[in-house]
Amino acid sequence: MDSACYNFYVAFVSAPDFDPLARARCVLTDEAEALRALAERLDETFVRAVDLILNGAGRAVVTGMGKSGVVGRKIVGTFASTGTPALFLHPGEALHGDLGMVTAGDVVLALSYSGETDELLAVLPALKRVGAGLIAMTGNVRSTLAQAAEVVLDVCVPREACPLNLAPTTSTTAMMALGDALAVAVMVGRGFGRDDYARLHPAGSLGRRLLLRVSDVMRTGDNVATVGSDASIRDVVLAMPRAHQRAALVLNADGTLAGLVTGGDLRRALEKFGNDCLDHLASDVMTRAPLTVAPDALAAEGLRLFETFPADIGEIPVVDADSFPVGMLMLKDLLRAGLV
């Protein structure tokens, strides 16, 4: 801690008035400096921890009491979302049956800044009997926890950001940051990529963009308006509302796609043919060889077609490899699916 922050702490505990901004800046400065120091002293011990988890046949089991337990739960979330199966084991509950969660192929990451947390030390013999690997994350490399571990990650900090040097602040920040570093390093070691991330986050924006297919959101069956190539514009006008569509697929005699009639096409037909437009053929006004999309294309690709097509369109026919229509992709359905 620099002299300015130290003087501030002294002033804080001795005077009722204080500057909240100065206090906040000192906390952030202290924690940032502790993280920089932690980064600088990382060595092969960290590599051994990564290798232990990567080579383990089971999961990452994180355990800790109090604030360390809160940090541990966050680390579990980071591991799980980046491709490493993980769970949190409460030390107290472990001695009353929850130890059954742990298998011989697991690697336990035990968090205790002092390294002397009673509840955590009590469960160590049981973990060893199970045969799980043990990584200690502690601020005391000579502690009982450190002596029992295969790998020790040192998260020692000069002091807490708490002005009384009591509340876990800088130390928990260091634990959480090193937990993130460990999870991300393991993630890279596994070759975990964007597609893997999307599979674990199907409800997120990235997951939807990488996983959702046109077939998942397209309209099918009675929700698609279709007419034959010999149908009249009157037939199209009647088919659209029945399917709750603003466009109709025009099919050849063999069922392949011949064209598309949109609301815009109908307005132009009315302007061109006047009151007699309903008796003209759909093939007279349809768009031949319209823009189409395959059912197995990503829904995000369908959205890109809507966004880049020169004309303002709201529907795209979905056709298979043999040009048979299988559905209709609508822009509003893509928006409803949360792709934008």
Contacts in CASP RR format, 6 or more apart in sequence:
PFRMAT RR
TARGET T0000
AUTHOR 0000-0000-0000
METHOD contacts of the structure
MODEL  1
MDSACYNFYVAFVSAPDFDPLARARCVLTDEAEALRALAERLDETFVRAV
DLILNGAGRAVVTGMGKSGVVGRKIVGTFASTGTPALFLHPGEALHGDLG
MVTAGDVVLALSYSGETDELLAVLPALKRVGAGLIAMTGNVRSTLAQAAE
VVLDVCVPREACPLNLAPTTSTTAMMALGDALAVAVMVGRGFGRDDYARL
HPAGSLGRRLLLRVSDVMRTGDNVATVGSDASIRDVVLAMPRAHQRAALV
LNADGTLAGLVTGGDLRRALEKFGNDCLDHLASDVMTRAPLTVAPDALAA
EGLRLFETFPADIGEIPVVDADSFPVGMLMLKDLLRAGLV
1 9 0 8 1.000
1 26 0 8 1.000
1 30 0 8 1.000
1 33 0 8 1.000
1 158 0 8 1.000
1 159 0 8 1.000
2 29 0 8 1.000
4 26 0 8 1.000
5 26 0 8 1.000
5 29 0 8 1.000
5 30 0 8 1.000
8 18 0 8 1.000
8 22 0 8 1.000
8 23 0 8 1.000
8 26 0 8 1.000
9 26 0 8 1.000
9 163 0 8 1.000
11 18 0 8 1.000
12 18 0 8 1.000
12 23 0 8 1.000
12 163 0 8 1.000
13 163 0 8 1.000
13 164 0 8 1.000
23 163 0 8 1.000
26 161 0 8 1.000
27 161 0 8 1.000
27 169 0 8 1.000
30 158 0 8 1.000
30 159 0 8 1.000
30 161 0 8 1.000
30 170 0 8 1.000
31 161 0 8 1.000
31 169 0 8 1.000
31 170 0 8 1.000
31 173 0 8 1.000
31 174 0 8 1.000
34 157 0 8 1.000
34 158 0 8 1.000
34 170 0 8 1.000
34 173 0 8 1.000
34 174 0 8 1.000
35 173 0 8 1.000
35 174 0 8 1.000
35 177 0 8 1.000
37 157 0 8 1.000
37 158 0 8 1.000
38 155 0 8 1.000
38 157 0 8 1.000
38 174 0 8 1.000
38 177 0 8 1.000
38 178 0 8 1.000
41 154 0 8 1.000
42 181 0 8 1.000
45 151 0 8 1.000
45 152 0 8 1.000
45 153 0 8 1.000
45 154 0 8 1.000
46 153 0 8 1.000
46 181 0 8 1.000
46 182 0 8 1.000
46 185 0 8 1.000
48 150 0 8 1.000
48 151 0 8 1.000
49 135 0 8 1.000
49 151 0 8 1.000
49 153 0 8 1.000
49 182 0 8 1.000
50 182 0 8 1.000
50 185 0 8 1.000
50 186 0 8 1.000
50 189 0 8 1.000
52 107 0 8 1.000
52 133 0 8 1.000
52 135 0 8 1.000
52 150 0 8 1.000
52 151 0 8 1.000
53 60 0 8 1.000
53 84 0 8 1.000
53 107 0 8 1.000
53 135 0 8 1.000
53 182 0 8 1.000
53 186 0 8 1.000
54 186 0 8 1.000
54 189 0 8 1.000
54 190 0 8 1.000
56 105 0 8 1.000
56 106 0 8 1.000
56 107 0 8 1.000
57 104 0 8 1.000
57 105 0 8 1.000
58 85 0 8 1.000
58 103 0 8 1.000
58 105 0 8 1.000
58 106 0 8 1.000
58 107 0 8 1.000
59 84 0 8 1.000
59 85 0 8 1.000
59 86 0 8 1.000
59 87 0 8 1.000
59 103 0 8 1.000
59 106 0 8 1.000
59 107 0 8 1.000
60 76 0 8 1.000
60 79 0 8 1.000
60 84 0 8 1.000
60 85 0 8 1.000
60 86 0 8 1.000
60 87 0 8 1.000
60 106 0 8 1.000
60 107 0 8 1.000
60 109 0 8 1.000
60 186 0 8 1.000
61 86 0 8 1.000
61 87 0 8 1.000
61 88 0 8 1.000
61 89 0 8 1.000
61 101 0 8 1.000
61 102 0 8 1.000
61 106 0 8 1.000
61 107 0 8 1.000
61 108 0 8 1.000
61 109 0 8 1.000
61 132 0 8 1.000
62 69 0 8 1.000
62 72 0 8 1.000
62 73 0 8 1.000
62 75 0 8 1.000
62 76 0 8 1.000
62 79 0 8 1.000
62 86 0 8 1.000
62 87 0 8 1.000
62 88 0 8 1.000
62 89 0 8 1.000
62 108 0 8 1.000
62 109 0 8 1.000
62 111 0 8 1.000
63 69 0 8 1.000
63 72 0 8 1.000
63 88 0 8 1.000
63 89 0 8 1.000
63 90 0 8 1.000
63 91 0 8 1.000
63 94 0 8 1.000
63 108 0 8 1.000
63 109 0 8 1.000
63 110 0 8 1.000
63 111 0 8 1.000
63 120 0 8 1.000
63 123 0 8 1.000
64 72 0 8 1.000
64 90 0 8 1.000
64 91 0 8 1.000
64 110 0 8 1.000
64 111 0 8 1.000
64 112 0 8 1.000
64 117 0 8 1.000
64 119 0 8 1.000
64 120 0 8 1.000
65 90 0 8 1.000
65 91 0 8 1.000
65 92 0 8 1.000
65 112 0 8 1.000
65 117 0 8 1.000
65 119 0 8 1.000
65 120 0 8 1.000
67 168 0 8 1.000
67 172 0 8 1.000
68 111 0 8 1.000
68 112 0 8 1.000
68 113 0 8 1.000
68 117 0 8 1.000
68 168 0 8 1.000
68 172 0 8 1.000
68 175 0 8 1.000
69 88 0 8 1.000
69 90 0 8 1.000
69 111 0 8 1.000
70 172 0 8 1.000
71 111 0 8 1.000
71 172 0 8 1.000
71 175 0 8 1.000
71 176 0 8 1.000
72 88 0 8 1.000
72 109 0 8 1.000
72 111 0 8 1.000
72 175 0 8 1.000
73 88 0 8 1.000
74 176 0 8 1.000
75 86 0 8 1.000
75 109 0 8 1.000
75 111 0 8 1.000
75 176 0 8 1.000
75 179 0 8 1.000
75 180 0 8 1.000
75 182 0 8 1.000
75 183 0 8 1.000
76 86 0 8 1.000
76 87 0 8 1.000
76 88 0 8 1.000
77 86 0 8 1.000
78 179 0 8 1.000
78 180 0 8 1.000
78 183 0 8 1.000
78 184 0 8 1.000
79 85 0 8 1.000
79 86 0 8 1.000
79 183 0 8 1.000
79 186 0 8 1.000
80 86 0 8 1.000
80 200 0 8 1.000
81 197 0 8 1.000
81 200 0 8 1.000
81 201 0 8 1.000
82 183 0 8 1.000
82 184 0 8 1.000
82 186 0 8 1.000
82 187 0 8 1.000
82 192 0 8 1.000
82 197 0 8 1.000
83 187 0 8 1.000
83 190 0 8 1.000
83 192 0 8 1.000
83 196 0 8 1.000
83 200 0 8 1.000
84 183 0 8 1.000
84 186 0 8 1.000
84 187 0 8 1.000
84 190 0 8 1.000
87 101 0 8 1.000
89 98 0 8 1.000
89 99 0 8 1.000
89 101 0 8 1.000
89 102 0 8 1.000
89 108 0 8 1.000
90 98 0 8 1.000
91 117 0 8 1.000
91 119 0 8 1.000
91 120 0 8 1.000
91 122 0 8 1.000
91 123 0 8 1.000
92 98 0 8 1.000
92 119 0 8 1.000
92 122 0 8 1.000
92 123 0 8 1.000
94 101 0 8 1.000
94 102 0 8 1.000
94 123 0 8 1.000
94 126 0 8 1.000
95 122 0 8 1.000
95 123 0 8 1.000
95 126 0 8 1.000
99 123 0 8 1.000
99 126 0 8 1.000
99 127 0 8 1.000
99 130 0 8 1.000
102 108 0 8 1.000
102 127 0 8 1.000
102 130 0 8 1.000
102 132 0 8 1.000
103 130 0 8 1.000
103 132 0 8 1.000
104 130 0 8 1.000
104 131 0 8 1.000
104 132 0 8 1.000
105 131 0 8 1.000
105 132 0 8 1.000
105 133 0 8 1.000
106 130 0 8 1.000
106 132 0 8 1.000
106 133 0 8 1.000
107 132 0 8 1.000
107 133 0 8 1.000
107 134 0 8 1.000
107 135 0 8 1.000
108 127 0 8 1.000
108 132 0 8 1.000
108 133 0 8 1.000
108 134 0 8 1.000
108 135 0 8 1.000
109 135 0 8 1.000
109 137 0 8 1.000
109 179 0 8 1.000
109 182 0 8 1.000
110 120 0 8 1.000
110 124 0 8 1.000
110 134 0 8 1.000
110 135 0 8 1.000
110 136 0 8 1.000
110 137 0 8 1.000
110 145 0 8 1.000
110 149 0 8 1.000
111 137 0 8 1.000
111 138 0 8 1.000
111 175 0 8 1.000
112 120 0 8 1.000
112 136 0 8 1.000
112 137 0 8 1.000
112 138 0 8 1.000
112 143 0 8 1.000
112 145 0 8 1.000
113 138 0 8 1.000
113 139 0 8 1.000
113 140 0 8 1.000
113 155 0 8 1.000
113 168 0 8 1.000
113 171 0 8 1.000
113 172 0 8 1.000
113 175 0 8 1.000
114 138 0 8 1.000
114 139 0 8 1.000
114 140 0 8 1.000
114 143 0 8 1.000
115 121 0 8 1.000
115 136 0 8 1.000
115 138 0 8 1.000
115 139 0 8 1.000
115 140 0 8 1.000
115 143 0 8 1.000
115 144 0 8 1.000
115 145 0 8 1.000
115 146 0 8 1.000
116 140 0 8 1.000
116 143 0 8 1.000
116 144 0 8 1.000
116 145 0 8 1.000
117 145 0 8 1.000
120 145 0 8 1.000
121 144 0 8 1.000
121 145 0 8 1.000
124 134 0 8 1.000
124 145 0 8 1.000
124 148 0 8 1.000
127 133 0 8 1.000
127 134 0 8 1.000
128 134 0 8 1.000
128 148 0 8 1.000
133 150 0 8 1.000
134 148 0 8 1.000
134 149 0 8 1.000
134 150 0 8 1.000
134 151 0 8 1.000
135 149 0 8 1.000
135 150 0 8 1.000
135 151 0 8 1.000
135 152 0 8 1.000
135 153 0 8 1.000
136 143 0 8 1.000
136 145 0 8 1.000
136 146 0 8 1.000
136 148 0 8 1.000
136 149 0 8 1.000
136 151 0 8 1.000
136 152 0 8 1.000
136 153 0 8 1.000
137 153 0 8 1.000
137 155 0 8 1.000
137 175 0 8 1.000
137 178 0 8 1.000
137 179 0 8 1.000
138 145 0 8 1.000
138 146 0 8 1.000
138 152 0 8 1.000
138 153 0 8 1.000
138 154 0 8 1.000
138 155 0 8 1.000
139 154 0 8 1.000
139 155 0 8 1.000
139 156 0 8 1.000
139 157 0 8 1.000
139 171 0 8 1.000
140 146 0 8 1.000
140 156 0 8 1.000
141 152 0 8 1.000
141 154 0 8 1.000
141 156 0 8 1.000
146 152 0 8 1.000
153 178 0 8 1.000
153 182 0 8 1.000
155 171 0 8 1.000
155 174 0 8 1.000
155 175 0 8 1.000
155 178 0 8 1.000
157 170 0 8 1.000
157 171 0 8 1.000
157 174 0 8 1.000
158 170 0 8 1.000
159 165 0 8 1.000
159 170 0 8 1.000
160 166 0 8 1.000
160 167 0 8 1.000
160 168 0 8 1.000
160 169 0 8 1.000
160 170 0 8 1.000
160 171 0 8 1.000
161 169 0 8 1.000
161 170 0 8 1.000
161 173 0 8 1.000
162 168 0 8 1.000
162 169 0 8 1.000
194 206 0 8 1.000
194 210 0 8 1.000
195 210 0 8 1.000
197 206 0 8 1.000
197 207 0 8 1.000
198 206 0 8 1.000
198 207 0 8 1.000
198 209 0 8 1.000
198 210 0 8 1.000
198 211 0 8 1.000
199 207 0 8 1.000
199 211 0 8 1.000
201 207 0 8 1.000
202 208 0 8 1.000
202 211 0 8 1.000
205 338 0 8 1.000
205 339 0 8 1.000
208 299 0 8 1.000
208 300 0 8 1.000
208 337 0 8 1.000
208 338 0 8 1.000
208 339 0 8 1.000
209 298 0 8 1.000
209 299 0 8 1.000
209 300 0 8 1.000
209 339 0 8 1.000
210 298 0 8 1.000
210 300 0 8 1.000
212 298 0 8 1.000
212 299 0 8 1.000
212 300 0 8 1.000
212 337 0 8 1.000
212 339 0 8 1.000
213 295 0 8 1.000
213 296 0 8 1.000
213 297 0 8 1.000
213 298 0 8 1.000
213 299 0 8 1.000
214 293 0 8 1.000
214 294 0 8 1.000
214 295 0 8 1.000
214 296 0 8 1.000
214 297 0 8 1.000
214 298 0 8 1.000
214 299 0 8 1.000
214 301 0 8 1.000
214 302 0 8 1.000
214 318 0 8 1.000
214 329 0 8 1.000
215 295 0 8 1.000
215 296 0 8 1.000
215 318 0 8 1.000
215 326 0 8 1.000
216 299 0 8 1.000
216 337 0 8 1.000
217 299 0 8 1.000
217 329 0 8 1.000
217 333 0 8 1.000
217 334 0 8 1.000
217 337 0 8 1.000
218 295 0 8 1.000
218 318 0 8 1.000
218 326 0 8 1.000
218 327 0 8 1.000
218 328 0 8 1.000
218 329 0 8 1.000
218 330 0 8 1.000
218 333 0 8 1.000
219 243 0 8 1.000
219 245 0 8 1.000
219 327 0 8 1.000
219 328 0 8 1.000
219 329 0 8 1.000
219 330 0 8 1.000
219 333 0 8 1.000
220 326 0 8 1.000
220 327 0 8 1.000
220 328 0 8 1.000
221 327 0 8 1.000
222 242 0 8 1.000
222 243 0 8 1.000
223 243 0 8 1.000
223 244 0 8 1.000
223 245 0 8 1.000
223 328 0 8 1.000
224 243 0 8 1.000
224 245 0 8 1.000
224 249 0 8 1.000
224 325 0 8 1.000
224 327 0 8 1.000
224 328 0 8 1.000
225 236 0 8 1.000
225 239 0 8 1.000
225 240 0 8 1.000
225 242 0 8 1.000
225 243 0 8 1.000
225 245 0 8 1.000
225 247 0 8 1.000
225 248 0 8 1.000
225 249 0 8 1.000
226 239 0 8 1.000
226 248 0 8 1.000
226 249 0 8 1.000
226 250 0 8 1.000
226 251 0 8 1.000
226 325 0 8 1.000
227 235 0 8 1.000
227 236 0 8 1.000
227 239 0 8 1.000
227 248 0 8 1.000
227 249 0 8 1.000
227 250 0 8 1.000
227 251 0 8 1.000
227 261 0 8 1.000
227 282 0 8 1.000
228 235 0 8 1.000
228 250 0 8 1.000
228 251 0 8 1.000
228 252 0 8 1.000
228 258 0 8 1.000
228 282 0 8 1.000
229 250 0 8 1.000
229 251 0 8 1.000
229 252 0 8 1.000
229 253 0 8 1.000
229 258 0 8 1.000
229 281 0 8 1.000
229 282 0 8 1.000
229 283 0 8 1.000
230 281 0 8 1.000
230 283 0 8 1.000
231 239 0 8 1.000
231 250 0 8 1.000
231 281 0 8 1.000
231 282 0 8 1.000
232 278 0 8 1.000
232 279 0 8 1.000
232 280 0 8 1.000
232 281 0 8 1.000
232 282 0 8 1.000
233 261 0 8 1.000
233 266 0 8 1.000
233 269 0 8 1.000
233 277 0 8 1.000
233 278 0 8 1.000
233 279 0 8 1.000
233 280 0 8 1.000
233 281 0 8 1.000
233 282 0 8 1.000
233 284 0 8 1.000
233 285 0 8 1.000
234 278 0 8 1.000
234 279 0 8 1.000
235 282 0 8 1.000
236 248 0 8 1.000
236 261 0 8 1.000
236 266 0 8 1.000
236 282 0 8 1.000
237 266 0 8 1.000
237 278 0 8 1.000
239 245 0 8 1.000
239 248 0 8 1.000
240 246 0 8 1.000
240 247 0 8 1.000
240 248 0 8 1.000
240 263 0 8 1.000
245 315 0 8 1.000
245 328 0 8 1.000
246 262 0 8 1.000
246 263 0 8 1.000
246 314 0 8 1.000
246 315 0 8 1.000
247 260 0 8 1.000
247 261 0 8 1.000
247 262 0 8 1.000
247 263 0 8 1.000
247 314 0 8 1.000
247 315 0 8 1.000
247 328 0 8 1.000
248 260 0 8 1.000
248 261 0 8 1.000
248 282 0 8 1.000
249 257 0 8 1.000
249 259 0 8 1.000
249 260 0 8 1.000
249 317 0 8 1.000
249 325 0 8 1.000
249 328 0 8 1.000
250 257 0 8 1.000
250 258 0 8 1.000
250 259 0 8 1.000
250 260 0 8 1.000
250 261 0 8 1.000
250 282 0 8 1.000
250 283 0 8 1.000
250 286 0 8 1.000
251 257 0 8 1.000
251 258 0 8 1.000
251 325 0 8 1.000
252 258 0 8 1.000
255 324 0 8 1.000
255 325 0 8 1.000
256 322 0 8 1.000
256 323 0 8 1.000
256 324 0 8 1.000
256 325 0 8 1.000
257 290 0 8 1.000
257 292 0 8 1.000
257 317 0 8 1.000
257 319 0 8 1.000
257 323 0 8 1.000
257 324 0 8 1.000
257 325 0 8 1.000
258 283 0 8 1.000
258 286 0 8 1.000
258 288 0 8 1.000
259 286 0 8 1.000
259 287 0 8 1.000
259 288 0 8 1.000
259 289 0 8 1.000
259 290 0 8 1.000
259 317 0 8 1.000
260 286 0 8 1.000
260 287 0 8 1.000
260 290 0 8 1.000
260 315 0 8 1.000
260 317 0 8 1.000
261 282 0 8 1.000
261 285 0 8 1.000
261 286 0 8 1.000
261 287 0 8 1.000
262 287 0 8 1.000
262 313 0 8 1.000
262 315 0 8 1.000
265 285 0 8 1.000
265 286 0 8 1.000
265 287 0 8 1.000
266 277 0 8 1.000
266 285 0 8 1.000
268 285 0 8 1.000
269 277 0 8 1.000
269 280 0 8 1.000
269 284 0 8 1.000
269 285 0 8 1.000
270 277 0 8 1.000
272 285 0 8 1.000
273 280 0 8 1.000
290 316 0 8 1.000
290 317 0 8 1.000
291 305 0 8 1.000
291 309 0 8 1.000
291 313 0 8 1.000
291 316 0 8 1.000
291 317 0 8 1.000
292 316 0 8 1.000
292 317 0 8 1.000
292 318 0 8 1.000
292 319 0 8 1.000
293 301 0 8 1.000
293 302 0 8 1.000
293 305 0 8 1.000
293 316 0 8 1.000
293 317 0 8 1.000
293 318 0 8 1.000
293 319 0 8 1.000
293 329 0 8 1.000
294 318 0 8 1.000
294 319 0 8 1.000
294 320 0 8 1.000
294 321 0 8 1.000
295 318 0 8 1.000
295 320 0 8 1.000
295 326 0 8 1.000
295 327 0 8 1.000
299 334 0 8 1.000
299 337 0 8 1.000
299 339 0 8 1.000
300 339 0 8 1.000
302 316 0 8 1.000
302 329 0 8 1.000
302 334 0 8 1.000
303 331 0 8 1.000
303 334 0 8 1.000
303 339 0 8 1.000
303 340 0 8 1.000
305 316 0 8 1.000
306 313 0 8 1.000
306 314 0 8 1.000
306 316 0 8 1.000
306 331 0 8 1.000
306 334 0 8 1.000
313 331 0 8 1.000
314 330 0 8 1.000
314 331 0 8 1.000
314 332 0 8 1.000
315 328 0 8 1.000
315 329 0 8 1.000
315 330 0 8 1.000
315 331 0 8 1.000
316 328 0 8 1.000
316 329 0 8 1.000
317 325 0 8 1.000
317 327 0 8 1.000
317 328 0 8 1.000
317 329 0 8 1.000
318 325 0 8 1.000
318 326 0 8 1.000
318 327 0 8 1.000
318 328 0 8 1.000
318 329 0 8 1.000
319 325 0 8 1.000
319 326 0 8 1.000
320 326 0 8 1.000
334 340 0 8 1.000
END
